[in-house]
Amino acid sequence: MAQPIDLYYWPTPNGWKISIALEEMGLPYNLHLVDIGAGAQFEPDFLKIAPNNRMPAIVDPDGPDGAPISLFESGAILQYLARKTGKFYGSNAREQAAVEQWLMWQMGGVGPMAGQAHHFLKYAPAMDPPHDLPYAKDRYRNEVSRLYRVLDTQLADNEFVAGDFYSIADMAIWPWARLWEGQQQDLSDKPNLKRWLEQLEARDAVKTGFKLAKDQRSKLEDDKEAQKLLFKQKG
């Protein structure tokens, strides 16, 4: 029996990617909460695993050649787990290329742009003092809208993001796209994206992965100390 993977996690979109993947792949894991609002991501022991002081991260005691391996960066973790299990990465080189293409699209586009939309639409106006910046709000709201139009178009002809098969690309994009309301998006003109969001949300493993430690998730708009840690404000 495989040894459990150590998952260093907090309930955020990037964290959900990995909790969902572990559940989908049926891999056992031990949960280690990294409270980013309390600064746990800066602890020396965590930085040995994730030197970029971001979660998620994993330690797999059954790594390549049987030796332990630690990994940070959610996209790299997804690729590693898919290769390890032979699941959710496509069945041939063409499908794998499609998965990697859309995974990189999420890592380079949806994640950063949606993250900035959350920041300027929700968090910056709630800071002390408030930072209500119309240009930044419009810039990131509009870019997220553009990206979701790209995704809706892709899903018009494909059941899942990379084709007719469910993959780690879907697992990477869903946690960000499901927060469309907080990004001030409109899905009324994106029926394919709406269908896909609901389809994934109905999966048992997605439900379980999304619920992991969900009760620990706080409302960042109201937590001034967490804002200082996460947004590097001077105390």
Backbone torsions as a table, in degrees:
resi	resn	phi	psi	omega
1	MET	NA	136.3	-178.0
2	ALA	-65.7	142.9	174.6
3	GLN	-72.8	145.9	-178.9
4	PRO	-63.4	143.8	172.8
5	ILE	-80.9	139.1	174.5
6	ASP	-86.5	118.8	-179.2
7	LEU	-106.3	119.4	176.4
8	TYR	-100.3	117.1	-156.7
9	TYR	-150.2	152.0	164.5
10	TRP	-143.6	147.4	-174.2
11	PRO	-72.8	81.3	176.0
12	THR	-129.8	170.1	178.9
13	PRO	-54.1	-43.1	179.6
14	ASN	-68.8	-35.7	175.3
15	GLY	-65.3	-42.0	-179.3
16	TRP	-61.0	-33.2	178.1
17	LYS	-51.6	-46.5	-172.3
18	ILE	-81.4	-38.2	177.1
19	SER	-63.1	-38.7	177.2
20	ILE	-65.6	-45.0	-179.4
21	ALA	-61.2	-44.0	179.7
22	LEU	-62.1	-40.3	177.8
23	GLU	-67.7	-43.7	-179.9
24	GLU	-62.4	-37.5	-175.9
25	MET	-86.3	-6.6	179.0
26	GLY	68.5	29.8	-179.2
27	LEU	-91.4	132.0	176.2
28	PRO	-70.7	147.0	179.7
29	TYR	-151.9	152.4	171.7
30	ASN	-103.6	132.0	-176.4
31	LEU	-91.6	129.2	173.4
32	HIS	-123.4	110.4	-178.4
33	LEU	-76.6	132.9	177.2
34	VAL	-115.0	95.0	-175.0
35	ASP	-73.2	95.7	-174.9
36	ILE	-69.9	-23.9	177.7
37	GLY	-74.1	-18.6	178.9
38	ALA	-103.6	1.1	177.5
39	GLY	86.9	15.9	-177.7
40	ALA	-64.0	-21.8	-179.7
41	GLN	-71.0	-9.9	179.2
42	PHE	-101.0	2.2	179.5
43	GLU	-67.9	138.7	-176.7
44	PRO	-54.3	-40.4	-178.7
45	ASP	-64.5	-37.4	178.6
46	PHE	-71.5	-37.8	-179.3
47	LEU	-64.6	-23.2	175.2
48	LYS	-66.1	-28.8	-179.7
49	ILE	-92.3	-40.9	-176.0
50	ALA	-129.0	82.1	-174.2
51	PRO	-63.6	-14.6	177.8
52	ASN	-86.4	9.5	-177.8
53	ASN	45.2	44.0	174.1
54	ARG	-130.3	144.3	170.1
55	MET	-105.6	160.9	10.7
56	PRO	-84.3	167.0	171.2
57	ALA	-148.6	160.2	176.8
58	ILE	-135.8	156.2	165.3
59	VAL	-125.9	119.9	178.2
60	ASP	-105.6	111.1	179.4
61	PRO	-66.8	-20.7	177.5
62	ASP	-106.1	60.8	-179.1
63	GLY	-79.3	-168.2	179.3
64	PRO	-53.9	136.7	-179.8
65	ASP	60.2	21.0	177.2
66	GLY	80.7	1.2	-179.7
67	ALA	-94.9	145.1	179.5
68	PRO	-61.1	151.0	176.7
69	ILE	-141.5	140.4	173.7
70	SER	-114.0	145.0	-177.5
71	LEU	-141.0	140.0	167.7
72	PHE	-121.6	175.8	-172.8
73	GLU	76.6	113.8	-172.4
74	SER	-60.1	-38.4	179.4
75	GLY	-65.0	-41.8	178.0
76	ALA	-64.8	-37.9	178.7
77	ILE	-64.4	-44.2	178.9
78	LEU	-59.6	-44.5	179.6
79	GLN	-63.6	-42.6	179.6
80	TYR	-61.1	-47.4	-177.9
81	LEU	-65.7	-37.8	178.6
82	ALA	-65.6	-40.8	177.2
83	ARG	-67.4	-39.0	-177.8
84	LYS	-62.0	-42.0	-174.9
85	THR	-95.6	-17.7	-174.4
86	GLY	72.0	23.2	-176.5
87	LYS	-121.1	148.0	169.5
88	PHE	63.0	30.0	179.8
89	TYR	-127.1	12.2	-176.4
90	GLY	86.2	163.3	-175.2
91	SER	-105.7	-0.5	178.6
92	ASN	-154.9	176.0	-175.0
93	ALA	-63.9	-35.4	-180.0
94	ARG	-66.7	-44.2	178.7
95	GLU	-66.4	-39.4	179.2
96	GLN	-63.1	-38.7	177.6
97	ALA	-62.9	-39.0	178.2
98	ALA	-65.3	-41.5	178.2
99	VAL	-60.9	-47.9	-178.3
100	GLU	-64.1	-37.2	179.1
101	GLN	-60.2	-48.6	-177.9
102	TRP	-76.2	-27.8	173.3
103	LEU	-65.3	-44.1	177.6
104	MET	-65.9	-34.1	176.1
105	TRP	-60.4	-41.1	177.1
106	GLN	-68.2	-46.8	-175.7
107	MET	-64.3	-38.5	-176.7
108	GLY	-92.9	-16.3	-174.9
109	GLY	-121.3	-74.4	-172.2
110	VAL	-58.8	-46.9	-178.4
111	GLY	-60.2	-57.4	-179.9
112	PRO	-61.7	-42.7	-176.6
113	MET	-70.9	-43.1	177.9
114	ALA	-66.9	-36.3	177.1
115	GLY	-62.4	-41.4	177.3
116	GLN	-68.9	-35.2	176.3
117	ALA	-62.0	-45.9	177.0
118	HIS	-57.3	-43.9	-175.6
119	HIS	-62.4	-51.7	-173.1
120	PHE	-81.0	-24.4	179.8
121	LEU	-86.9	-33.7	-173.2
122	LYS	-112.1	-47.6	-167.4
123	TYR	-89.3	-46.3	-177.6
124	ALA	-58.7	-41.8	178.6
125	PRO	-66.1	-19.5	-178.5
126	ALA	-94.2	-0.9	-178.8
127	MET	-75.3	168.3	-179.8
128	ASP	-119.9	104.3	1.7
129	PRO	-77.4	162.7	-179.7
130	PRO	-66.3	148.0	174.3
131	HIS	-123.9	90.7	-178.7
132	ASP	-103.2	100.8	-169.9
133	LEU	-115.9	98.0	-176.6
134	PRO	-55.7	-40.7	-179.0
135	TYR	-61.8	-47.1	-179.4
136	ALA	-64.1	-40.5	178.5
137	LYS	-58.9	-49.4	-178.7
138	ASP	-65.2	-41.9	-177.4
139	ARG	-57.6	-50.1	-174.7
140	TYR	-82.6	-32.8	174.0
141	ARG	-60.0	-45.3	-178.0
142	ASN	-68.8	-37.5	-179.8
143	GLU	-69.6	-38.1	175.6
144	VAL	-63.7	-40.5	177.6
145	SER	-60.0	-43.7	178.5
146	ARG	-60.4	-45.1	-179.7
147	LEU	-62.9	-39.3	179.5
148	TYR	-70.6	-28.1	172.7
149	ARG	-67.1	-38.9	175.5
150	VAL	-60.4	-45.7	-179.0
151	LEU	-65.5	-42.1	178.7
152	ASP	-60.7	-40.3	178.2
153	THR	-64.1	-43.0	177.7
154	GLN	-61.5	-39.8	-176.7
155	LEU	-79.0	-8.3	176.1
156	ALA	-66.4	-32.7	-176.7
157	ASP	-112.9	3.6	-176.7
158	ASN	-139.4	138.0	179.1
159	GLU	-66.4	-39.4	178.9
160	PHE	-122.3	176.9	-170.2
161	VAL	-63.3	-43.2	-175.5
162	ALA	-95.1	1.8	-178.8
163	GLY	148.2	-142.8	-178.0
164	ASP	-94.5	18.9	-178.7
165	PHE	-132.4	144.2	178.8
166	TYR	-76.9	138.0	-173.2
167	SER	-147.8	177.0	176.0
168	ILE	-63.4	-20.4	175.6
169	ALA	-65.5	-41.0	175.6
170	ASP	-63.0	-43.5	-179.5
171	MET	-63.1	-30.6	-179.9
172	ALA	-76.5	-38.8	-173.6
173	ILE	-83.4	-38.6	-173.5
174	TRP	-54.5	-46.1	-177.0
175	PRO	-60.4	-30.6	177.3
176	TRP	-80.4	-45.2	-175.6
177	ALA	-68.2	-28.2	-179.2
178	ARG	-67.7	-14.8	178.6
179	LEU	-94.0	26.3	-174.0
180	TRP	-58.1	-32.4	-178.3
181	GLU	-66.5	-41.1	177.4
182	GLY	-67.5	-19.4	176.1
183	GLN	-91.0	5.0	179.0
184	GLN	57.4	50.3	179.5
185	GLN	-105.4	163.2	179.9
186	ASP	-122.4	122.8	179.9
187	LEU	-100.1	3.3	-177.6
188	SER	-62.6	-26.0	178.4
189	ASP	-104.8	15.6	-179.5
190	LYS	-131.8	65.3	-174.4
191	PRO	-64.8	-30.9	-178.1
192	ASN	-72.7	-38.6	175.5
193	LEU	-64.6	-42.8	178.5
194	LYS	-60.3	-45.7	178.4
195	ARG	-59.1	-45.3	-178.5
196	TRP	-65.8	-43.0	178.2
197	LEU	-57.7	-45.8	-178.9
198	GLU	-68.8	-37.0	179.9
199	GLN	-63.0	-44.3	179.8
200	LEU	-71.1	-38.3	-178.2
201	GLU	-62.8	-23.3	-179.7
202	ALA	-80.4	-10.9	-178.9
203	ARG	-73.8	136.1	-177.2
204	ASP	-60.4	-43.2	-177.7
205	ALA	-67.2	-34.2	177.1
206	VAL	-66.8	-43.0	177.6
207	LYS	-59.0	-46.5	-177.7
208	THR	-66.8	-45.5	-179.9
209	GLY	-64.1	-36.5	-179.0
210	PHE	-71.7	-31.9	-177.8
211	LYS	-79.9	-10.5	-174.4
212	LEU	-58.8	116.3	178.6
213	ALA	55.1	27.6	-177.6
214	LYS	-61.7	-28.9	-179.3
215	ASP	-67.6	-14.2	178.8
216	GLN	-83.4	-11.6	-176.3
217	ARG	-73.7	123.1	-178.0
218	SER	-103.0	168.6	177.5
219	LYS	-89.5	101.0	-172.1
220	LEU	-62.2	-27.3	179.8
221	GLU	-59.6	-26.5	-175.1
222	ASP	-101.2	-4.3	-173.9
223	ASP	-105.6	93.1	-174.5
224	LYS	-67.6	-36.2	179.9
225	GLU	-67.6	-40.6	176.9
226	ALA	-64.3	-37.5	177.2
227	GLN	-58.9	-42.6	-179.6
228	LYS	-61.7	-40.6	-179.9
229	LEU	-69.6	-45.9	-173.1
230	LEU	-78.9	-31.8	-176.2
231	PHE	-107.9	10.3	174.8
232	LYS	56.3	41.3	174.5
233	GLN	-77.6	149.7	176.3
234	LYS	-80.6	132.7	-178.4
235	GLY	-80.4	NA	NA
